[in-house]
Amino acid sequence: MGIIILLVVGGIIGWLASMIMRTDAQQGIFLNIVVGIVGALLAGFIVTPLIGGVPITSGAISFQSIIVSLIGAVILLAIVNLVRRGSVR
């Protein structure tokens, strides 16, 4: 059950990040889920220990973990845009 929740929350976070970065038209639902989960992983390992709290990948979903995961997904999309186009939108 935890993996299903992670996929759904990851998809929502990836979709929100793609809306913020204006890359939603280029991505489908699968890429939104991947961006959301990878962004959550990156933020969970890097940002969460610095500010304290539990990463979303551990199964505990809180407001703080969702915001940190969203920030991680936005940063991931910015890096991908930088590598693809040479500039961040």
Backbone as XML, in Angstrom:
<?xml version="1.0"?>
<chain id="A" units="angstrom">
  <residue number="1" name="MET">
    <atom name="N" x="0.818" y="-1.194" z="0.000"/>
    <atom name="CA" x="0.000" y="0.000" z="0.000"/>
    <atom name="C" x="0.860" y="1.255" z="0.000"/>
  </residue>
  <residue number="2" name="GLY">
    <atom name="N" x="2.016" y="1.193" z="0.665"/>
    <atom name="CA" x="2.898" y="2.356" z="0.742"/>
    <atom name="C" x="3.440" y="2.780" z="-0.608"/>
  </residue>
  <residue number="3" name="ILE">
    <atom name="N" x="3.729" y="1.793" z="-1.494"/>
    <atom name="CA" x="4.261" y="2.120" z="-2.810"/>
    <atom name="C" x="3.207" y="2.811" z="-3.670"/>
  </residue>
  <residue number="4" name="ILE">
    <atom name="N" x="1.950" y="2.438" z="-3.498"/>
    <atom name="CA" x="0.872" y="3.085" z="-4.254"/>
    <atom name="C" x="0.718" y="4.540" z="-3.813"/>
  </residue>
  <residue number="5" name="ILE">
    <atom name="N" x="0.779" y="4.761" z="-2.520"/>
    <atom name="CA" x="0.684" y="6.125" z="-2.008"/>
    <atom name="C" x="1.870" y="6.953" z="-2.489"/>
  </residue>
  <residue number="6" name="LEU">
    <atom name="N" x="3.068" y="6.349" z="-2.494"/>
    <atom name="CA" x="4.255" y="7.052" z="-2.976"/>
    <atom name="C" x="4.118" y="7.415" z="-4.451"/>
  </residue>
  <residue number="7" name="LEU">
    <atom name="N" x="3.548" y="6.520" z="-5.255"/>
    <atom name="CA" x="3.340" y="6.813" z="-6.670"/>
    <atom name="C" x="2.337" y="7.937" z="-6.877"/>
  </residue>
  <residue number="8" name="VAL">
    <atom name="N" x="1.249" y="7.905" z="-6.128"/>
    <atom name="CA" x="0.229" y="8.944" z="-6.272"/>
    <atom name="C" x="0.765" y="10.300" z="-5.817"/>
  </residue>
  <residue number="9" name="VAL">
    <atom name="N" x="1.386" y="10.332" z="-4.641"/>
    <atom name="CA" x="1.930" y="11.594" z="-4.128"/>
    <atom name="C" x="3.079" y="12.065" z="-5.017"/>
  </residue>
  <residue number="10" name="GLY">
    <atom name="N" x="3.912" y="11.143" z="-5.486"/>
    <atom name="CA" x="4.994" y="11.504" z="-6.403"/>
    <atom name="C" x="4.472" y="12.081" z="-7.703"/>
  </residue>
  <residue number="11" name="GLY">
    <atom name="N" x="3.394" y="11.516" z="-8.217"/>
    <atom name="CA" x="2.780" y="12.046" z="-9.427"/>
    <atom name="C" x="2.239" y="13.445" z="-9.238"/>
  </residue>
  <residue number="12" name="ILE">
    <atom name="N" x="1.596" y="13.680" z="-8.111"/>
    <atom name="CA" x="1.058" y="15.019" z="-7.823"/>
    <atom name="C" x="2.186" y="16.024" z="-7.643"/>
  </residue>
  <residue number="13" name="ILE">
    <atom name="N" x="3.227" y="15.626" z="-6.916"/>
    <atom name="CA" x="4.364" y="16.524" z="-6.707"/>
    <atom name="C" x="5.069" y="16.807" z="-8.032"/>
  </residue>
  <residue number="14" name="GLY">
    <atom name="N" x="5.258" y="15.786" z="-8.857"/>
    <atom name="CA" x="5.873" y="15.985" z="-10.169"/>
    <atom name="C" x="5.044" y="16.882" z="-11.062"/>
  </residue>
  <residue number="15" name="TRP">
    <atom name="N" x="3.727" y="16.718" z="-11.017"/>
    <atom name="CA" x="2.840" y="17.568" z="-11.819"/>
    <atom name="C" x="2.917" y="19.017" z="-11.349"/>
  </residue>
  <residue number="16" name="LEU">
    <atom name="N" x="2.888" y="19.227" z="-10.027"/>
    <atom name="CA" x="2.994" y="20.591" z="-9.504"/>
    <atom name="C" x="4.337" y="21.228" z="-9.859"/>
  </residue>
  <residue number="17" name="ALA">
    <atom name="N" x="5.411" y="20.444" z="-9.767"/>
    <atom name="CA" x="6.734" y="20.962" z="-10.122"/>
    <atom name="C" x="6.797" y="21.312" z="-11.604"/>
  </residue>
  <residue number="18" name="SER">
    <atom name="N" x="6.192" y="20.479" z="-12.454"/>
    <atom name="CA" x="6.208" y="20.777" z="-13.889"/>
    <atom name="C" x="5.344" y="21.993" z="-14.208"/>
  </residue>
  <residue number="19" name="MET">
    <atom name="N" x="4.287" y="22.232" z="-13.439"/>
    <atom name="CA" x="3.486" y="23.441" z="-13.623"/>
    <atom name="C" x="4.285" y="24.680" z="-13.199"/>
  </residue>
  <residue number="20" name="ILE">
    <atom name="N" x="5.028" y="24.564" z="-12.112"/>
    <atom name="CA" x="5.850" y="25.686" z="-11.644"/>
    <atom name="C" x="6.946" y="26.007" z="-12.652"/>
  </residue>
  <residue number="21" name="MET">
    <atom name="N" x="7.574" y="24.980" z="-13.202"/>
    <atom name="CA" x="8.689" y="25.175" z="-14.139"/>
    <atom name="C" x="8.221" y="25.313" z="-15.596"/>
  </residue>
  <residue number="22" name="ARG">
    <atom name="N" x="6.934" y="25.247" z="-15.831"/>
    <atom name="CA" x="6.323" y="25.376" z="-17.156"/>
    <atom name="C" x="6.835" y="24.331" z="-18.150"/>
  </residue>
  <residue number="23" name="THR">
    <atom name="N" x="6.965" y="23.095" z="-17.690"/>
    <atom name="CA" x="7.360" y="21.998" z="-18.572"/>
    <atom name="C" x="6.269" y="20.937" z="-18.662"/>
  </residue>
  <residue number="24" name="ASP">
    <atom name="N" x="5.057" y="21.282" z="-18.250"/>
    <atom name="CA" x="3.983" y="20.291" z="-18.198"/>
    <atom name="C" x="3.580" y="19.804" z="-19.582"/>
  </residue>
  <residue number="25" name="ALA">
    <atom name="N" x="3.641" y="20.659" z="-20.592"/>
    <atom name="CA" x="3.237" y="20.252" z="-21.938"/>
    <atom name="C" x="4.218" y="19.247" z="-22.534"/>
  </residue>
  <residue number="26" name="GLN">
    <atom name="N" x="5.458" y="19.222" z="-22.042"/>
    <atom name="CA" x="6.478" y="18.328" z="-22.584"/>
    <atom name="C" x="6.477" y="16.968" z="-21.893"/>
  </residue>
  <residue number="27" name="GLN">
    <atom name="N" x="5.825" y="16.858" z="-20.759"/>
    <atom name="CA" x="5.880" y="15.647" z="-19.950"/>
    <atom name="C" x="4.525" y="14.965" z="-19.910"/>
  </residue>
  <residue number="28" name="GLY">
    <atom name="N" x="4.564" y="13.676" z="-19.761"/>
    <atom name="CA" x="3.346" y="12.914" z="-19.551"/>
    <atom name="C" x="3.219" y="12.538" z="-18.087"/>
  </residue>
  <residue number="29" name="ILE">
    <atom name="N" x="2.239" y="11.725" z="-17.777"/>
    <atom name="CA" x="2.003" y="11.341" z="-16.393"/>
    <atom name="C" x="3.147" y="10.482" z="-15.850"/>
  </residue>
  <residue number="30" name="PHE">
    <atom name="N" x="3.720" y="9.628" z="-16.703"/>
    <atom name="CA" x="4.817" y="8.778" z="-16.246"/>
    <atom name="C" x="6.032" y="9.608" z="-15.840"/>
  </residue>
  <residue number="31" name="LEU">
    <atom name="N" x="6.387" y="10.584" z="-16.660"/>
    <atom name="CA" x="7.530" y="11.441" z="-16.339"/>
    <atom name="C" x="7.247" y="12.316" z="-15.132"/>
  </residue>
  <residue number="32" name="ASN">
    <atom name="N" x="6.002" y="12.730" z="-14.931"/>
    <atom name="CA" x="5.640" y="13.473" z="-13.726"/>
    <atom name="C" x="5.875" y="12.627" z="-12.475"/>
  </residue>
  <residue number="33" name="ILE">
    <atom name="N" x="5.498" y="11.362" z="-12.540"/>
    <atom name="CA" x="5.705" y="10.467" z="-11.391"/>
    <atom name="C" x="7.197" y="10.275" z="-11.129"/>
  </residue>
  <residue number="34" name="VAL">
    <atom name="N" x="7.961" y="10.077" z="-12.194"/>
    <atom name="CA" x="9.404" y="9.883" z="-12.035"/>
    <atom name="C" x="10.046" y="11.131" z="-11.445"/>
  </residue>
  <residue number="35" name="VAL">
    <atom name="N" x="9.706" y="12.299" z="-11.957"/>
    <atom name="CA" x="10.271" y="13.554" z="-11.440"/>
    <atom name="C" x="9.882" y="13.751" z="-9.982"/>
  </residue>
  <residue number="36" name="GLY">
    <atom name="N" x="8.640" y="13.454" z="-9.638"/>
    <atom name="CA" x="8.196" y="13.605" z="-8.259"/>
    <atom name="C" x="8.926" y="12.683" z="-7.305"/>
  </residue>
  <residue number="37" name="ILE">
    <atom name="N" x="9.107" y="11.426" z="-7.694"/>
    <atom name="CA" x="9.768" y="10.460" z="-6.817"/>
    <atom name="C" x="11.268" y="10.738" z="-6.725"/>
  </residue>
  <residue number="38" name="VAL">
    <atom name="N" x="11.916" y="11.022" z="-7.845"/>
    <atom name="CA" x="13.350" y="11.314" z="-7.811"/>
    <atom name="C" x="13.610" y="12.617" z="-7.061"/>
  </residue>
  <residue number="39" name="GLY">
    <atom name="N" x="12.775" y="13.624" z="-7.264"/>
    <atom name="CA" x="12.909" y="14.862" z="-6.506"/>
    <atom name="C" x="12.707" y="14.645" z="-5.020"/>
  </residue>
  <residue number="40" name="ALA">
    <atom name="N" x="11.762" y="13.782" z="-4.674"/>
    <atom name="CA" x="11.532" y="13.460" z="-3.265"/>
    <atom name="C" x="12.723" y="12.719" z="-2.673"/>
  </residue>
  <residue number="41" name="LEU">
    <atom name="N" x="13.312" y="11.818" z="-3.444"/>
    <atom name="CA" x="14.495" y="11.099" z="-2.975"/>
    <atom name="C" x="15.663" y="12.049" z="-2.744"/>
  </residue>
  <residue number="42" name="LEU">
    <atom name="N" x="15.918" y="12.914" z="-3.731"/>
    <atom name="CA" x="17.017" y="13.866" z="-3.585"/>
    <atom name="C" x="16.808" y="14.790" z="-2.396"/>
  </residue>
  <residue number="43" name="ALA">
    <atom name="N" x="15.621" y="15.321" z="-2.289"/>
    <atom name="CA" x="15.334" y="16.223" z="-1.168"/>
    <atom name="C" x="15.349" y="15.478" z="0.154"/>
  </residue>
  <residue number="44" name="GLY">
    <atom name="N" x="14.884" y="14.232" z="0.141"/>
    <atom name="CA" x="14.858" y="13.445" z="1.364"/>
    <atom name="C" x="16.243" y="13.148" z="1.901"/>
  </residue>
  <residue number="45" name="PHE">
    <atom name="N" x="17.193" y="12.919" z="0.992"/>
    <atom name="CA" x="18.543" y="12.597" z="1.424"/>
    <atom name="C" x="19.387" y="13.833" z="1.708"/>
  </residue>
  <residue number="46" name="ILE">
    <atom name="N" x="19.099" y="14.950" z="1.046"/>
    <atom name="CA" x="19.949" y="16.131" z="1.179"/>
    <atom name="C" x="19.351" y="17.171" z="2.116"/>
  </residue>
  <residue number="47" name="VAL">
    <atom name="N" x="18.102" y="17.547" z="1.891"/>
    <atom name="CA" x="17.507" y="18.669" z="2.618"/>
    <atom name="C" x="16.932" y="18.261" z="3.970"/>
  </residue>
  <residue number="48" name="THR">
    <atom name="N" x="16.244" y="17.136" z="4.017"/>
    <atom name="CA" x="15.557" y="16.731" z="5.241"/>
    <atom name="C" x="16.482" y="16.587" z="6.448"/>
  </residue>
  <residue number="49" name="PRO">
    <atom name="N" x="17.675" y="16.005" z="6.317"/>
    <atom name="CA" x="18.555" y="15.945" z="7.501"/>
    <atom name="C" x="19.000" y="17.316" z="7.987"/>
  </residue>
  <residue number="50" name="LEU">
    <atom name="N" x="19.056" y="18.287" z="7.092"/>
    <atom name="CA" x="19.478" y="19.627" z="7.481"/>
    <atom name="C" x="18.415" y="20.364" z="8.282"/>
  </residue>
  <residue number="51" name="ILE">
    <atom name="N" x="17.151" y="20.167" z="7.913"/>
    <atom name="CA" x="16.073" y="20.887" z="8.590"/>
    <atom name="C" x="15.335" y="20.030" z="9.608"/>
  </residue>
  <residue number="52" name="GLY">
    <atom name="N" x="15.632" y="18.744" z="9.611"/>
    <atom name="CA" x="14.935" y="17.842" z="10.526"/>
    <atom name="C" x="13.616" y="17.397" z="9.935"/>
  </residue>
  <residue number="53" name="GLY">
    <atom name="N" x="13.154" y="16.280" z="10.339"/>
    <atom name="CA" x="11.896" y="15.762" z="9.823"/>
    <atom name="C" x="12.091" y="14.405" z="9.188"/>
  </residue>
  <residue number="54" name="VAL">
    <atom name="N" x="11.035" y="13.929" z="8.585"/>
    <atom name="CA" x="11.019" y="12.602" z="7.982"/>
    <atom name="C" x="10.790" y="12.762" z="6.486"/>
  </residue>
  <residue number="55" name="PRO">
    <atom name="N" x="11.595" y="12.096" z="5.639"/>
    <atom name="CA" x="11.360" y="12.186" z="4.202"/>
    <atom name="C" x="10.076" y="11.469" z="3.789"/>
  </residue>
  <residue number="56" name="ILE">
    <atom name="N" x="9.521" y="11.873" z="2.684"/>
    <atom name="CA" x="8.267" y="11.306" z="2.205"/>
    <atom name="C" x="8.450" y="9.854" z="1.785"/>
  </residue>
  <residue number="57" name="THR">
    <atom name="N" x="9.672" y="9.464" z="1.427"/>
    <atom name="CA" x="9.927" y="8.092" z="0.995"/>
    <atom name="C" x="9.890" y="7.097" z="2.148"/>
  </residue>
  <residue number="58" name="SER">
    <atom name="N" x="9.886" y="7.577" z="3.379"/>
    <atom name="CA" x="9.804" y="6.671" z="4.522"/>
    <atom name="C" x="8.368" y="6.258" z="4.826"/>
  </residue>
  <residue number="59" name="GLY">
    <atom name="N" x="7.421" y="6.861" z="4.151"/>
    <atom name="CA" x="6.021" y="6.510" z="4.349"/>
    <atom name="C" x="5.258" y="7.514" z="5.187"/>
  </residue>
  <residue number="60" name="ALA">
    <atom name="N" x="5.958" y="8.414" z="5.850"/>
    <atom name="CA" x="5.304" y="9.443" z="6.660"/>
    <atom name="C" x="5.052" y="10.656" z="5.777"/>
  </residue>
  <residue number="61" name="ILE">
    <atom name="N" x="3.793" y="10.952" z="5.538"/>
    <atom name="CA" x="3.449" y="12.085" z="4.689"/>
    <atom name="C" x="2.967" y="13.216" z="5.580"/>
  </residue>
  <residue number="62" name="SER">
    <atom name="N" x="3.741" y="14.294" z="5.579"/>
    <atom name="CA" x="3.371" y="15.483" z="6.326"/>
    <atom name="C" x="3.499" y="16.688" z="5.399"/>
  </residue>
  <residue number="63" name="PHE">
    <atom name="N" x="3.028" y="17.821" z="5.862"/>
    <atom name="CA" x="3.107" y="19.040" z="5.064"/>
    <atom name="C" x="4.561" y="19.387" z="4.772"/>
  </residue>
  <residue number="64" name="GLN">
    <atom name="N" x="5.420" y="19.245" z="5.780"/>
    <atom name="CA" x="6.838" y="19.556" z="5.619"/>
    <atom name="C" x="7.488" y="18.636" z="4.588"/>
  </residue>
  <residue number="65" name="SER">
    <atom name="N" x="7.191" y="17.351" z="4.620"/>
    <atom name="CA" x="7.809" y="16.419" z="3.677"/>
    <atom name="C" x="7.314" y="16.665" z="2.252"/>
  </residue>
  <residue number="66" name="ILE">
    <atom name="N" x="6.063" y="17.064" z="2.098"/>
    <atom name="CA" x="5.536" y="17.368" z="0.763"/>
    <atom name="C" x="6.197" y="18.619" z="0.200"/>
  </residue>
  <residue number="67" name="ILE">
    <atom name="N" x="6.355" y="19.652" z="1.013"/>
    <atom name="CA" x="6.998" y="20.884" z="0.554"/>
    <atom name="C" x="8.458" y="20.622" z="0.185"/>
  </residue>
  <residue number="68" name="VAL">
    <atom name="N" x="9.168" y="19.870" z="1.015"/>
    <atom name="CA" x="10.572" y="19.547" z="0.725"/>
    <atom name="C" x="10.668" y="18.732" z="-0.555"/>
  </residue>
  <residue number="69" name="SER">
    <atom name="N" x="9.774" y="17.791" z="-0.763"/>
    <atom name="CA" x="9.770" y="16.990" z="-1.984"/>
    <atom name="C" x="9.454" y="17.840" z="-3.205"/>
  </residue>
  <residue number="70" name="LEU">
    <atom name="N" x="8.540" y="18.792" z="-3.070"/>
    <atom name="CA" x="8.220" y="19.698" z="-4.173"/>
    <atom name="C" x="9.429" y="20.549" z="-4.531"/>
  </residue>
  <residue number="71" name="ILE">
    <atom name="N" x="10.127" y="21.041" z="-3.535"/>
    <atom name="CA" x="11.336" y="21.834" z="-3.789"/>
    <atom name="C" x="12.387" y="20.974" z="-4.495"/>
  </residue>
  <residue number="72" name="GLY">
    <atom name="N" x="12.537" y="19.734" z="-4.057"/>
    <atom name="CA" x="13.480" y="18.820" z="-4.704"/>
    <atom name="C" x="13.110" y="18.553" z="-6.154"/>
  </residue>
  <residue number="73" name="ALA">
    <atom name="N" x="11.830" y="18.388" z="-6.439"/>
    <atom name="CA" x="11.385" y="18.141" z="-7.811"/>
    <atom name="C" x="11.587" y="19.371" z="-8.695"/>
  </residue>
  <residue number="74" name="VAL">
    <atom name="N" x="11.347" y="20.562" z="-8.141"/>
    <atom name="CA" x="11.568" y="21.798" z="-8.903"/>
    <atom name="C" x="13.050" y="21.958" z="-9.210"/>
  </residue>
  <residue number="75" name="ILE">
    <atom name="N" x="13.909" y="21.684" z="-8.236"/>
    <atom name="CA" x="15.354" y="21.770" z="-8.458"/>
    <atom name="C" x="15.791" y="20.743" z="-9.501"/>
  </residue>
  <residue number="76" name="LEU">
    <atom name="N" x="15.236" y="19.549" z="-9.445"/>
    <atom name="CA" x="15.550" y="18.521" z="-10.438"/>
    <atom name="C" x="15.155" y="18.975" z="-11.840"/>
  </residue>
  <residue number="77" name="LEU">
    <atom name="N" x="13.974" y="19.548" z="-11.993"/>
    <atom name="CA" x="13.543" y="20.044" z="-13.301"/>
    <atom name="C" x="14.408" y="21.205" z="-13.768"/>
  </residue>
  <residue number="78" name="ALA">
    <atom name="N" x="14.848" y="22.068" z="-12.857"/>
    <atom name="CA" x="15.733" y="23.169" z="-13.227"/>
    <atom name="C" x="17.066" y="22.633" z="-13.744"/>
  </residue>
  <residue number="79" name="ILE">
    <atom name="N" x="17.593" y="21.597" z="-13.100"/>
    <atom name="CA" x="18.850" y="20.997" z="-13.553"/>
    <atom name="C" x="18.671" y="20.347" z="-14.919"/>
  </residue>
  <residue number="80" name="VAL">
    <atom name="N" x="17.560" y="19.647" z="-15.117"/>
    <atom name="CA" x="17.295" y="19.015" z="-16.413"/>
    <atom name="C" x="17.158" y="20.077" z="-17.502"/>
  </residue>
  <residue number="81" name="ASN">
    <atom name="N" x="16.451" y="21.168" z="-17.219"/>
    <atom name="CA" x="16.325" y="22.253" z="-18.195"/>
    <atom name="C" x="17.669" y="22.890" z="-18.497"/>
  </residue>
  <residue number="82" name="LEU">
    <atom name="N" x="18.498" y="23.035" z="-17.493"/>
    <atom name="CA" x="19.829" y="23.619" z="-17.683"/>
    <atom name="C" x="20.689" y="22.748" z="-18.581"/>
  </residue>
  <residue number="83" name="VAL">
    <atom name="N" x="20.616" y="21.440" z="-18.381"/>
    <atom name="CA" x="21.402" y="20.531" z="-19.201"/>
    <atom name="C" x="20.848" y="20.457" z="-20.625"/>
  </residue>
  <residue number="84" name="ARG">
    <atom name="N" x="19.546" y="20.426" z="-20.774"/>
    <atom name="CA" x="18.934" y="20.320" z="-22.108"/>
    <atom name="C" x="19.100" y="21.579" z="-22.938"/>
  </residue>
  <residue number="85" name="ARG">
    <atom name="N" x="18.762" y="22.724" z="-22.367"/>
    <atom name="CA" x="18.695" y="23.960" z="-23.136"/>
    <atom name="C" x="19.816" y="24.945" z="-22.860"/>
  </residue>
  <residue number="86" name="GLY">
    <atom name="N" x="20.517" y="24.746" z="-21.778"/>
    <atom name="CA" x="21.569" y="25.686" z="-21.440"/>
    <atom name="C" x="21.071" y="26.855" z="-20.610"/>
  </residue>
  <residue number="87" name="SER">
    <atom name="N" x="19.762" y="26.845" z="-20.279"/>
    <atom name="CA" x="19.217" y="27.918" z="-19.438"/>
    <atom name="C" x="18.018" y="27.382" z="-18.664"/>
  </residue>
  <residue number="88" name="VAL">
    <atom name="N" x="17.802" y="27.986" z="-17.510"/>
    <atom name="CA" x="16.648" y="27.631" z="-16.688"/>
    <atom name="C" x="15.531" y="28.579" z="-17.029"/>
  </residue>
  <residue number="89" name="ARG">
    <atom name="N" x="14.315" y="28.053" z="-17.245"/>
    <atom name="CA" x="13.180" y="28.925" z="-17.569"/>
    <atom name="C" x="12.689" y="29.640" z="-16.358"/>
  </residue>
</chain>
